[in-house]
Amino acid sequence: MNALKHVDSNMENLISDLQMMIRQPSVSAKNEGIEECAILVSKILKKSGINSEILRLKKGVAPLVYGEIKSKQNPSKTLMFYNHYDVQPAEPFDLWDDPPFSGKRKGNKIFGRGATDDKGELITRIKAVDACLKTTGDVPCNIKFLIEGEEETGSAHIEEYLKKYKKKFSCDGVIWEFGYVDSKNRPIIGLGMKGLLFVELSVTESNIDAHSSLAVLIKNPAWQLIEAVKSLRDSDGKILIKDWYKEVAAFSKKDLEIIRNEPFDEKVFKNEFGIKSFLGNKTGMNAKKALVGGATCNIAGFLSGYTGDGAKTVLPGNALVKIDFRLVPKMDPKKQIMRLKNHLKSKGFSDVKMKIYHGEAAARTDSSNPFVSQVKEAADKVFGKSILNVSNAGTGPMFPFVDILKAPCISIGSTYMFSKIHSPNEFARVDLLKKTTKCICLIMQNFGKT
C-alpha cells in the first residue's frame, strides 16, 4: 500500500504540524486559546485536502471543527474520527523540564501539553487521510472529522452539537479519540467506556460550629452523613441501592473470552499503587471483569469540621461528601438518580441534600460487530499484535454518539500508557505516531471494503 510508504517518508511533516498544534495553547478550563486553536486545526485539515468548517452553537460555547471528504470509489460507507483540540491545564509549570507548550523534540519523544491527549492522536488521523489522498487521489470510504473543544471539561455541549448537526454527522462507524499502547508496544483496542454519575451529598444541622461538649444535645451532621453513605454499599463494593443493577445484562460468551485473554498483571498493578489486595479480595477473572464491567460507588472527597494540624474540639454544623458512581451499559443516569433519592428517603436520610454535577451513560460496541475485526486486523498487521478490551474503566462522551448517530465506536491510538497525559512532561512517541498513522490507513481500507 503506497499510503504506508508515504507515511514513512513524510514523518517530519507530521511532527512539524503536531508541534505547531502543541505550541498553540488550548486550555478549555481557562478558555485559553480555544478560538485560535480551532482555526489552526481547521487550517491543518484544509492543508491536507480535507474540507473543513467551524461550527458553533452559541456564544460562550467552544466551536467544533468539522472536516469531510467524500470517497469516489465507495461513497456508501462513512467513517468518522472523533477527537478534541482542547487540553488540560499545564500547571504546575515548575515541574516541566521544558515549557509546556514548546513542542520540543528529544529523540523519539515530542514533549508538550496535548502531545498525546489529544493533538498527537488527532494528527495521526489527519495524516492517514493525507497519505491516501496524496498517493491515490481518493479515500477508501467517506471520511468525517468531529473535533470538539470541551472534552477536558466534560463535553458539556457535545450532545447538543450531535442533535443539531445529526444529518451532517451521520456515519457508519466512529474511531474514538484515543487508544493506549501497553508496555510491550501492543495497542489496546477499546470497545466501550463506562458511564458516570457525580453527586454531592450534604447535611446541615446547626447554623454554626459548636463546642464538642454539646454533642450530647446537638446532632453531628458528619455522623448522619457517614451513616447515609455507609448504607449505599457493602464492604466488598456491592451497591445496596434497590434496583441499582436491574437493567444490567451479563457479559456475552464472546466478551468473557476477550476478558479472559486480556493480559492483566495483578502483582505489577498492586506494586504500582502500593496495595496488598483488591476490594473484596478479587483475583483473576473476577478482578478483570470488575475493571471492564463493574459498577462503582466511590467517595471522591469528604469534608466536615476541623481538619488542620493538632486538636480542635469542635462539633461541625455541616458535612459534605462528593461521590462518583461508575455506570455500566443499560444504567440510565436519570433512573439511577431517582433510585439514589428513593434509597436515602426510605432509609431515613431525608435530611440529606443532593446536588447533581454530571450524568453520563455507558456505551459499548458489540464485540461481534464486523467493525471490531476490521480494526483488529489493521492493528495486528502494523503492530504485530493487539489486545481487545471490552470497555475502558474510565468515562467519555461515547454514549451520545451511539445513541444519536447509531454508530459503533472503537478506541485505538498512539498513547503510550506511561506518556504522562494530564501531568508535567507529557510526551508522544514518534515511533507510535508513525505506526498508528499506518494503522488508520489500513482501518480506512478495511472499512471501505465492506
C-alpha positions as CSV (number, residue, x, y, z in Angstrom):
1,M,0.0,0.0,0.0
2,N,1.6,3.2,-1.2
3,A,0.0,5.2,1.6
4,L,2.1,3.4,4.2
5,K,5.3,4.3,2.3
6,H,4.1,7.9,2.2
7,V,3.7,7.9,6.0
8,D,7.3,6.6,6.3
9,S,8.7,9.4,4.1
10,N,6.6,12.2,5.5
11,M,7.1,11.9,9.3
12,E,8.9,15.2,9.5
13,N,5.8,16.9,8.2
14,L,3.6,15.1,10.7
15,I,6.0,16.1,13.6
16,S,6.1,19.7,12.4
17,D,2.2,20.0,12.3
18,L,2.0,18.3,15.7
19,Q,4.5,20.8,17.2
20,M,2.5,23.7,15.6
21,M,-0.7,22.5,17.4
22,I,1.1,22.0,20.7
23,R,2.5,25.5,20.5
24,Q,-1.0,26.8,20.4
25,P,-2.3,26.6,23.9
26,S,-6.0,25.5,24.1
27,V,-6.9,25.1,27.7
28,S,-10.7,24.7,27.9
29,A,-10.8,25.0,31.7
30,K,-9.4,28.6,31.4
31,N,-10.8,29.3,27.9
32,E,-7.2,29.9,26.8
33,G,-6.6,29.9,23.1
34,I,-9.7,27.9,22.2
35,E,-10.8,30.0,19.3
36,E,-7.2,30.3,17.9
37,C,-6.7,26.5,18.1
38,A,-10.0,25.7,16.4
39,I,-8.9,28.0,13.5
40,L,-5.4,26.3,13.4
41,V,-6.9,22.8,13.3
42,S,-9.3,23.8,10.5
43,K,-6.3,25.1,8.5
44,I,-4.3,21.9,9.0
45,L,-7.3,19.9,7.8
46,K,-7.6,22.0,4.7
47,K,-3.8,21.8,4.0
48,S,-4.3,18.0,4.0
49,G,-7.0,18.2,1.4
50,I,-9.9,17.8,3.8
51,N,-12.8,20.2,3.5
52,S,-13.3,22.0,6.8
53,E,-15.6,24.4,8.6
54,I,-16.0,25.7,12.1
55,L,-19.4,25.0,13.6
56,R,-20.9,27.0,16.5
57,L,-23.8,26.7,18.9
58,K,-23.9,29.9,20.9
59,K,-21.6,32.5,22.5
60,G,-19.5,31.0,25.2
61,V,-19.5,27.5,23.8
62,A,-16.3,26.2,22.3
63,P,-16.5,25.9,18.5
64,L,-16.4,22.5,16.9
65,V,-14.1,21.8,13.9
66,Y,-15.7,19.7,11.2
67,G,-13.9,18.0,8.4
68,E,-15.2,15.9,5.5
69,I,-14.0,14.3,2.3
70,K,-16.2,12.1,0.1
71,S,-14.9,8.9,-1.5
72,K,-15.1,8.4,-5.2
73,Q,-14.7,4.6,-5.0
74,N,-17.0,3.9,-2.1
75,P,-19.4,6.8,-1.3
76,S,-21.8,4.4,0.5
77,K,-19.7,4.0,3.7
78,T,-18.7,6.7,6.1
79,L,-16.1,6.5,8.8
80,M,-15.9,9.3,11.4
81,F,-12.9,10.3,13.5
82,Y,-13.9,11.9,16.9
83,N,-11.1,13.9,18.5
84,H,-10.7,17.1,20.6
85,Y,-8.3,20.0,20.3
86,D,-8.6,21.3,23.9
87,V,-6.1,20.2,26.6
88,Q,-5.7,20.0,30.3
89,P,-4.1,23.0,32.2
90,A,-0.3,22.7,32.2
91,E,0.2,23.6,35.9
92,P,2.4,23.1,37.9
93,F,4.7,24.8,35.4
94,D,7.8,24.3,37.6
95,L,7.6,20.5,37.1
96,W,8.1,20.7,33.4
97,D,11.6,20.2,32.1
98,D,10.8,22.5,29.1
99,P,8.0,25.0,28.6
100,P,4.7,23.0,28.4
101,F,3.7,24.5,25.0
102,S,7.1,24.2,23.4
103,G,6.5,21.0,21.4
104,K,10.2,20.2,21.9
105,R,11.5,17.0,20.3
106,K,14.1,14.9,22.1
107,G,15.0,11.8,20.1
108,N,11.9,9.6,19.8
109,K,9.8,11.9,22.0
110,I,7.8,15.1,21.4
111,F,7.0,16.9,24.7
112,G,4.2,19.3,25.5
113,R,0.7,19.6,26.8
114,G,-1.5,17.8,24.3
115,A,1.4,15.9,22.7
116,T,-0.7,12.7,23.1
117,D,-4.0,13.9,24.6
118,D,-5.3,14.6,22.1
119,K,-3.3,16.5,19.5
120,G,-1.0,13.6,18.9
121,E,-3.9,11.3,18.3
122,L,-5.6,13.8,16.0
123,I,-2.5,14.3,13.8
124,T,-2.4,10.5,13.1
125,R,-5.9,10.6,11.7
126,I,-5.3,13.7,9.6
127,K,-2.0,12.4,8.2
128,A,-3.5,9.0,7.4
129,V,-6.2,10.7,5.2
130,D,-3.5,12.9,3.7
131,A,-1.4,9.8,2.8
132,C,-4.3,8.2,1.0
133,L,-5.1,11.4,-0.9
134,K,-1.5,12.1,-1.9
135,T,-1.0,8.5,-3.2
136,T,-4.3,7.7,-4.8
137,G,-6.2,10.9,-5.0
138,D,-9.1,9.3,-3.1
139,V,-10.0,7.8,0.3
140,P,-11.4,4.2,0.7
141,C,-14.6,5.5,2.2
142,N,-16.2,8.8,3.1
143,I,-14.3,10.4,6.0
144,K,-15.7,12.8,8.6
145,F,-13.8,14.6,11.4
146,L,-15.6,15.9,14.5
147,I,-13.1,17.7,16.7
148,E,-14.5,19.4,19.8
149,G,-13.1,21.9,22.2
150,E,-14.6,20.9,25.6
151,E,-13.7,17.3,26.1
152,E,-11.3,18.1,29.0
153,T,-14.1,19.9,30.9
154,G,-16.7,17.2,30.4
155,S,-18.0,17.7,26.8
156,A,-21.0,19.7,28.1
157,H,-22.3,20.6,24.6
158,I,-21.4,17.5,22.5
159,E,-24.9,16.1,22.7
160,E,-26.4,19.4,21.6
161,Y,-23.9,19.5,18.7
162,L,-24.8,15.9,17.7
163,K,-28.5,16.7,17.7
164,K,-28.3,19.9,15.8
165,Y,-26.0,18.5,13.1
166,K,-27.3,14.9,13.2
167,K,-27.7,14.7,9.4
168,K,-24.3,16.3,8.7
169,F,-22.6,13.9,11.2
170,S,-24.3,10.7,10.0
171,C,-21.8,7.8,9.7
172,D,-21.4,4.1,9.9
173,G,-18.6,3.9,12.5
174,V,-16.5,6.1,14.8
175,I,-12.8,5.8,15.6
176,W,-12.7,7.3,19.1
177,E,-10.3,10.0,20.2
178,F,-7.6,7.9,21.9
179,G,-6.2,4.5,22.5
180,Y,-3.5,3.2,24.8
181,V,-0.4,1.2,23.8
182,D,0.9,-1.0,26.6
183,S,4.5,-1.5,27.9
184,K,5.0,-4.3,25.3
185,N,4.0,-1.9,22.4
186,R,0.7,-3.6,21.9
187,P,-2.3,-1.3,21.1
188,I,-5.3,-1.8,23.3
189,I,-8.5,-1.7,21.2
190,G,-11.3,-0.4,23.4
191,L,-14.9,-1.3,22.6
192,G,-16.6,0.9,25.2
193,M,-16.5,3.3,28.1
194,K,-18.2,3.3,31.5
195,G,-20.7,6.0,32.4
196,L,-20.5,8.3,35.3
197,L,-22.9,9.9,37.9
198,F,-21.2,12.5,40.1
199,V,-23.2,13.8,43.1
200,E,-22.6,15.9,46.2
201,L,-24.5,14.9,49.4
202,S,-24.6,17.3,52.3
203,V,-26.2,17.6,55.8
204,T,-26.6,20.9,57.7
205,E,-27.6,20.5,61.4
206,S,-26.8,23.8,63.0
207,N,-26.1,27.3,61.8
208,I,-22.6,27.4,63.4
209,D,-19.9,25.0,64.5
210,A,-20.3,24.4,68.2
211,H,-18.2,23.3,71.2
212,S,-17.9,19.5,71.1
213,S,-19.2,19.2,74.6
214,L,-22.6,19.9,73.2
215,A,-22.6,16.7,71.2
216,V,-24.8,15.2,73.9
217,L,-27.6,17.5,72.6
218,I,-26.8,18.6,69.1
219,K,-26.7,16.0,66.3
220,N,-23.4,15.8,64.5
221,P,-24.0,16.1,60.7
222,A,-20.8,14.2,60.0
223,W,-22.2,11.1,61.7
224,Q,-25.5,11.5,59.9
225,L,-23.7,11.7,56.6
226,I,-21.4,8.8,57.4
227,E,-24.4,6.6,58.2
228,A,-26.1,7.6,54.9
229,V,-23.0,6.9,52.8
230,K,-22.4,3.6,54.6
231,S,-25.9,2.5,53.5
232,L,-25.0,2.9,49.8
233,R,-22.7,-0.2,49.5
234,D,-21.2,-3.1,51.4
235,S,-17.6,-3.7,52.3
236,D,-17.0,-5.6,49.1
237,G,-18.2,-2.7,46.9
238,K,-21.6,-4.1,46.0
239,I,-24.1,-1.2,45.7
240,L,-27.1,-1.7,48.0
241,I,-29.5,0.8,46.4
242,K,-32.7,-1.0,45.4
243,D,-32.8,-2.0,41.7
244,W,-29.3,-0.4,41.0
245,Y,-28.3,-3.3,38.8
246,K,-31.9,-4.1,37.5
247,E,-31.2,-3.4,33.8
248,V,-27.6,-4.6,33.6
249,A,-27.0,-7.5,31.2
250,A,-24.5,-10.2,31.7
251,F,-21.3,-10.4,29.6
252,S,-21.7,-12.4,26.4
253,K,-19.6,-15.5,25.8
254,K,-17.5,-13.5,23.3
255,D,-17.0,-10.8,25.9
256,L,-15.9,-13.3,28.5
257,E,-13.4,-14.8,26.1
258,I,-11.9,-11.3,25.4
259,I,-11.7,-10.5,29.1
260,R,-10.1,-13.9,29.8
261,N,-7.4,-13.3,27.1
262,E,-6.7,-9.7,28.1
263,P,-3.4,-9.5,30.0
264,F,-3.5,-8.2,33.5
265,D,-0.6,-8.5,35.9
266,E,-2.1,-8.3,39.3
267,K,1.3,-8.1,41.0
268,V,2.6,-5.2,38.9
269,F,-0.8,-3.4,39.4
270,K,-0.6,-3.8,43.2
271,N,3.0,-2.7,43.3
272,E,2.2,0.4,41.2
273,F,-0.3,1.6,43.8
274,G,1.3,0.1,46.9
275,I,-1.6,-2.0,47.8
276,K,-1.8,-5.6,49.2
277,S,-5.1,-6.8,47.9
278,F,-8.1,-5.8,45.8
279,L,-11.5,-4.8,47.0
280,G,-13.5,-7.8,48.0
281,N,-10.3,-9.9,47.7
282,K,-11.0,-10.2,43.9
283,T,-8.4,-12.1,41.9
284,G,-8.0,-13.4,38.4
285,M,-11.1,-13.3,36.2
286,N,-13.2,-11.6,38.8
287,A,-10.7,-8.7,39.0
288,K,-10.6,-8.3,35.2
289,K,-14.4,-8.5,34.9
290,A,-14.8,-5.8,37.6
291,L,-12.3,-3.5,35.8
292,V,-14.2,-3.5,32.5
293,G,-17.7,-4.1,33.6
294,G,-18.1,-3.4,37.3
295,A,-20.3,-0.5,38.7
296,T,-18.7,1.5,41.5
297,C,-19.7,3.8,44.3
298,N,-16.7,5.9,45.2
299,I,-16.2,8.6,47.8
300,A,-14.2,11.3,46.0
301,G,-14.0,13.6,49.0
302,F,-15.4,14.2,52.5
303,L,-15.4,17.4,54.4
304,S,-16.6,18.4,57.8
305,G,-15.3,20.1,60.9
306,Y,-11.7,20.8,61.7
307,T,-9.1,19.0,59.5
308,G,-6.0,21.1,60.3
309,D,-3.0,20.2,62.4
310,G,-3.4,19.5,66.1
311,A,-6.6,19.2,68.0
312,K,-9.8,21.3,68.0
313,T,-12.8,20.1,69.9
314,V,-15.5,21.2,67.5
315,L,-18.9,19.9,66.6
316,P,-19.4,20.8,63.0
317,G,-22.5,22.5,61.7
318,N,-22.4,20.8,58.4
319,A,-20.9,17.9,56.5
320,L,-20.4,17.3,52.8
321,V,-19.3,14.3,50.6
322,K,-18.7,14.0,46.9
323,I,-19.4,10.6,45.3
324,D,-18.9,9.3,41.8
325,F,-20.7,6.2,40.6
326,R,-19.2,4.5,37.5
327,L,-22.1,3.1,35.5
328,V,-22.2,0.2,33.1
329,P,-24.3,-0.4,29.9
330,K,-28.1,-0.2,30.4
331,M,-27.8,2.0,33.5
332,D,-29.7,5.2,32.8
333,P,-28.2,8.1,34.9
334,K,-31.7,9.7,35.4
335,K,-33.1,6.4,36.7
336,Q,-30.1,5.9,38.9
337,I,-30.5,9.4,40.4
338,M,-34.1,8.6,41.3
339,R,-33.1,5.3,42.8
340,L,-30.5,7.1,44.9
341,K,-33.0,9.7,46.1
342,N,-35.6,7.0,47.0
343,H,-32.9,5.0,48.8
344,L,-31.9,7.9,51.0
345,K,-35.6,8.7,51.8
346,S,-36.5,5.1,52.6
347,K,-33.5,4.7,54.9
348,G,-34.5,7.7,56.9
349,F,-32.0,10.2,55.4
350,S,-34.4,12.7,54.1
351,D,-32.4,15.5,55.6
352,V,-29.5,14.7,53.2
353,K,-29.5,17.2,50.3
354,M,-28.2,16.2,46.9
355,K,-26.5,18.2,44.2
356,I,-26.0,16.5,40.8
357,Y,-22.9,17.5,38.8
358,H,-22.8,15.2,35.9
359,G,-24.6,12.2,34.4
360,E,-23.2,10.2,31.5
361,A,-24.4,6.8,30.3
362,A,-22.1,4.0,29.4
363,A,-21.5,2.8,25.8
364,R,-20.2,-0.4,24.4
365,T,-19.7,-1.8,20.9
366,D,-20.8,-5.4,20.5
367,S,-17.6,-7.5,20.2
368,S,-19.1,-9.4,17.3
369,N,-19.6,-6.3,15.2
370,P,-17.6,-6.6,11.9
371,F,-16.1,-3.1,12.7
372,V,-14.1,-4.8,15.5
373,S,-12.4,-7.3,13.3
374,Q,-11.6,-4.6,10.7
375,V,-9.8,-2.5,13.3
376,K,-8.1,-5.5,14.9
377,E,-6.8,-6.8,11.6
378,A,-5.3,-3.4,10.8
379,A,-3.7,-3.2,14.3
380,D,-2.2,-6.7,14.1
381,K,-0.7,-6.0,10.7
382,V,1.1,-2.8,11.8
383,F,1.9,-3.6,15.4
384,G,2.3,-7.3,15.2
385,K,-0.2,-7.9,18.0
386,S,-3.1,-6.0,19.6
387,I,-5.3,-6.5,22.6
388,L,-9.1,-6.3,22.6
389,N,-10.6,-4.5,25.7
390,V,-14.4,-4.9,26.3
391,S,-14.6,-1.5,28.0
392,N,-12.3,1.2,29.3
393,A,-12.7,1.7,33.0
394,G,-12.9,5.4,32.6
395,T,-15.7,7.6,31.1
396,G,-16.1,9.7,28.0
397,P,-19.0,11.1,25.9
398,M,-19.3,7.9,23.8
399,F,-23.0,7.3,24.6
400,P,-24.4,10.2,22.7
401,F,-22.6,9.0,19.5
402,V,-24.0,5.5,19.9
403,D,-27.5,6.9,20.9
404,I,-27.9,9.7,18.4
405,L,-25.7,8.7,15.4
406,K,-26.4,4.9,15.9
407,A,-22.8,4.2,15.1
408,P,-20.4,1.8,16.8
409,C,-17.4,3.4,18.5
410,I,-13.9,1.9,18.8
411,S,-10.9,3.3,20.6
412,I,-7.4,2.9,19.1
413,G,-4.4,5.2,19.1
414,S,-0.8,6.0,19.8
415,T,-0.9,7.0,23.5
416,Y,1.9,5.1,25.3
417,M,0.4,4.1,28.7
418,F,3.3,5.9,30.5
419,S,3.2,9.0,28.4
420,K,2.2,11.2,31.4
421,I,-1.0,12.5,30.0
422,H,-2.6,15.3,32.2
423,S,0.8,15.5,34.0
424,P,4.0,17.6,33.6
425,N,6.3,16.4,30.8
426,E,3.6,14.8,28.7
427,F,5.1,13.3,25.6
428,A,4.3,11.4,22.4
429,R,6.5,8.7,21.0
430,V,7.4,9.3,17.3
431,D,7.5,5.5,16.5
432,L,4.0,5.1,17.9
433,L,2.7,8.1,15.9
434,K,4.0,6.5,12.8
435,K,2.6,3.1,13.4
436,T,-0.8,4.5,14.4
437,T,-1.0,6.6,11.3
438,K,-0.3,3.5,9.2
439,C,-2.9,1.6,11.2
440,I,-5.5,4.3,10.5
441,C,-4.7,3.9,6.8
442,L,-5.4,0.2,6.9
443,I,-8.6,0.7,9.0
444,M,-10.0,3.0,6.3
445,Q,-9.1,0.5,3.7
446,N,-10.7,-2.4,5.6
447,F,-13.8,-0.3,6.4
448,G,-14.2,0.7,2.7
449,K,-14.2,-2.9,1.5
450,T,-17.4,-3.8,3.2
